Amino acid sequence: MKIGSVEGTPEEIRDAFENHGLNLEDYLEKPKPQLSNVWIFLPAGLLVAALISLVLLAPLSNTVLLLLFLSGAAGICWLSASVQIKFQNTWATTFVGIGTLLMLLVAAGLIAPKETIEAIRDLKGK
């Protein structure tokens, strides 16, 4: 077992710390608990439900459209935060956030798929 530059059996390391008046617990870090997959699937389910509702219930009143869009946007925020907490990867979080936002905008009919592709090409070019 090795802790920093100290190497030996667990008993030797514990004894060395105690003999010098140090508390071994002050130097050990407990791993953070992992975020449960439920916190990924719940917002993803909310987002998928909003996307499907926006596509299948195409002629919508403004109130229903706004409600579905906001629930999808909330799902995007929640999913992006969960991905960042679970994977600690900024690229994955950015990809999930922007990708799902573009899907939501297309499903709501606010932008056309052709405009989405052009926007992605413009991002690649810069």
FENWOVEN-V317381 format. One record per run of one state. SS is the DSSP state (hx for helix, st for strand, lp for the rest). FROM is the first residue (numbers start at 1). LEN is the number of residues. If there is no record, write none. Layout:
ss->[SS	SS]
from->[FROM	FROM]
len->[LEN	LEN]
This chain:
ss->[lp	st	lp	st	lp	hx	lp	hx	lp	hx	lp	hx	lp	hx	lp	hx	lp]
from->[1	2	4	6	8	10	20	24	27	38	57	62	88	90	109	113	126]
len->[1	2	2	2	2	10	4	3	11	19	5	26	2	19	4	13	1]
